[in-house]
Amino acid sequence: MSLTGKEVAQMHKDYVMQSWARSGADTLPVERAEGIYFYDYDGKKYADMASLLVCSNLGHELPEIVEAIKEQADKMCFMAPAYASEPKSMLAKMLVEAAGADTYKRVFFTNGGAESNENAIKMARMVTGRTKIFSCYRSYHGATLGASNASGDWRRYAAEIGGANGFVHFMNPQMYRDGYTKGVDDAEVTKKYLDALDLQLRYEGPGNVAAILMESIVGANGVILPPDGYMEGVRALCDKYGILLICDEVMAGFYRTGKMFAFMNFDMKPDIITFAKGVTCGYVQLGGCIVSKKVAEYFEENVLQCGLTYSGHTLACAAGVAAMKYYKEHDIEGHVAEMHEIVAPFMDEMVKKHKCIGEARCIGLFGALEVVKNKETREPMQEYGVPGPVMPWIFAELKKRGFATFGRENFIEICPPLIITKEELEEYLPILDEVLTMVDEKFCD
Ligand SMILES: Cc1ncc(COP(=O)(O)O)c(C=O)c1O
């Protein structure tokens, strides 16, 4: 294949249906990627400051993962789920041990995040014999029917045409947007939201609720850090009513927050952990559910009515084993802690310096800046669900300067690959500062 960049872009425009967009728009053709960078066909370099879709935790073309894929491809690209293969057996053991073998026992593999949540929902319903799934409005869980219905943001609406049974949404706290201050009002907000959730569960009939599904830390809706005690309180409500807790770690897992899994930042453990993205960093697609002993043992007595042709795909699991080894052997946990000490103070500085930044939220290398029109009133740059020109303008200006990231109505994600260096941060973060100065002048009250 040797198409020009122009041909690649044109054929994309003509033939590809673009996710979450109208088809037929111009799209940047990318030729290659390495480390924290990707390159277009003119050789222009972009720093991948969002790890693509917060999945390329170990950056691009990491030799250790590429070699593992090549080696496995030479031996056996794929073996069906009914057979054991070395990469699948090995990765399942590594994941159970990383989650905590005292609590977790088995893994069901899928092809990505949505399927992981989809299957976790089915498992919870089978184990409990109950139907309802509670999930948060401020959330995203994937685009298949069940995961989409469980999602809270607008990407749910198309899946609701025709409906799916038993999905109930509750409002989860977003302290800044709700008018509170993180670190000051946590106890009040936690109590308020847990009381509301308890009441809602009682109105829905807790005996009908199979699971509460939540992102351990909400990602694609703006890195929303829960108030202290909130996640522990949700766990306590689940215990009170015999409800399973599913933590969606698709985006927040694999050291994104500084810990192996994001729930490890709290004093609680879910019954099912769903994962994808960082398990292979996207080199080959993979996802899955890590289940507790209780759930695993249920399916030792009962047939697991879940299955996928590519469950435990051999090549994907080989990439997963290589990624898991790399995380450990290169102390990614320690590196994230060090880089956090550069990114978090920079983000706090942006709040102090810029009229357009209302709040900075960052845990590990999982960060978002809240963009406001008016800092006093906290008026968002764009209202939720109302598309406008400012945020696309910000992302385009950043991209022009080689800083690639994404966000939504009123936040900018800062989630670089976890392998980013101090020097790379020092080179690229000032670009964000420069663009925010332009936003202050052009768009703020
Ligand atoms: C928290 C969370 N769950 C699930 C998904 C869906 O994953 P996938 O796109 O691999 O289906 C995403 C994707 O961004 C996500 O952020």
The ligand as a MOL file (V3000), in Angstrom:
LIG
                    3D

  0  0  0     0  0            999 V3000
M  V30 BEGIN CTAB
M  V30 COUNTS 16 16 0 0 0
M  V30 BEGIN ATOM
M  V30 1 C -15.0910 4.3220 31.0730 0
M  V30 2 C -15.3130 3.7300 29.7260 0
M  V30 3 N -16.0070 2.5920 29.6200 0
M  V30 4 C -16.2190 1.9950 28.4300 0
M  V30 5 C -15.7460 2.5630 27.2770 0
M  V30 6 C -16.0150 1.8920 25.9640 0
M  V30 7 O -14.8790 1.2650 25.5070 0
M  V30 8 P -14.7830 0.8030 23.9690 0
M  V30 9 O -14.8040 2.0340 23.1570 0
M  V30 10 O -13.5020 0.0270 23.9370 0
M  V30 11 O -15.9560 -0.0710 23.7130 0
M  V30 12 C -15.0150 3.7480 27.3340 0
M  V30 13 C -14.4820 4.3730 26.1150 0
M  V30 14 O -13.9890 5.4670 26.1020 0
M  V30 15 C -14.8000 4.3540 28.5870 0
M  V30 16 O -14.1280 5.4990 28.7100 0
M  V30 END ATOM
M  V30 BEGIN BOND
M  V30 1 1 1 2
M  V30 2 1 2 3
M  V30 3 2 2 15
M  V30 4 2 3 4
M  V30 5 1 4 5
M  V30 6 1 5 6
M  V30 7 2 5 12
M  V30 8 1 6 7
M  V30 9 1 7 8
M  V30 10 2 8 9
M  V30 11 1 8 10
M  V30 12 1 8 11
M  V30 13 1 12 13
M  V30 14 1 12 15
M  V30 15 2 13 14
M  V30 16 1 15 16
M  V30 END BOND
M  V30 END CTAB
M  END
